[in-house]
Amino acid sequence: MRHGCRKVPSSTQAMAELGEADEAELQRLVAAEQQKAQFTAQVHHFMELCWDKCVEKPGNRLDSRTENCLSSCVDRFIDTTLAITSRFAQIVQKGGQ
């Protein structure tokens, strides 16, 4: 008899042992994490675009022109994101009818 040694199942075996409810929950969690990662990547890309567009010379402080540019850039991003989200919601709603 061995103590402290036990065989660890492969990920395929572990998935096969999950019940349907567990598997569905795991898939939901993975999808949510993928959405978070995608959103984070989009925010980083957006920030790079706004930075490149608005900031000419990085310094200790932002001048009023740079602040206004960044604010407008963020506002456009938020408005666009809300419009796209609303449109997707409409498409999903029509698909479910």
Rosetta blueprint (number, residue, H / E / L):
1 M L
2 R L
3 H L
4 G L
5 C L
6 R L
7 K L
8 V L
9 P L
10 S L
11 S H
12 T H
13 Q H
14 A H
15 M H
16 A H
17 E H
18 L L
19 G L
20 E H
21 A H
22 D H
23 E H
24 A H
25 E H
26 L H
27 Q H
28 R H
29 L H
30 V H
31 A H
32 A H
33 E H
34 Q H
35 Q H
36 K H
37 A H
38 Q H
39 F H
40 T H
41 A H
42 Q H
43 V H
44 H H
45 H H
46 F H
47 M H
48 E H
49 L H
50 C H
51 W H
52 D H
53 K H
54 C H
55 V L
56 E L
57 K L
58 P L
59 G L
60 N L
61 R L
62 L L
63 D L
64 S H
65 R H
66 T H
67 E H
68 N H
69 C H
70 L H
71 S H
72 S H
73 C H
74 V H
75 D H
76 R H
77 F H
78 I H
79 D H
80 T H
81 T H
82 L H
83 A H
84 I H
85 T H
86 S H
87 R H
88 F H
89 A H
90 Q H
91 I H
92 V H
93 Q H
94 K H
95 G H
96 G H
97 Q L
